[in-house]
Amino acid sequence: MSKTPLRRYLEDSDQSAEAFAARHHFSPWTIRHYARGDKMPSFKAQSAISAATDGAVTPNDWMEWSSRPTKPASAAA
């Protein structure tokens, strides 16, 4: 799967998940899982991330990311 919106944001802003979590009152574990894509943030968490990133990562970004196919479509036989 492609990079999560949060992973892209952290990379673009040169921040670690731990630093972002500490600065914005999240659990480091939670931010690492959201950034890796192991766990999809709830809408409440998506809204909090949007506020923490000054709108750089929005709930719509998560919807677009989660709707991308994980595997290429197989060829019809």
Summary of the structure (lengths in Angstrom):
residues: 77
radius of gyration: 13.6
end to end distance: 25.2
largest distance: 52.5
contacts: 173
relative contact order: 0.18
helix: 56%
strand: 0%
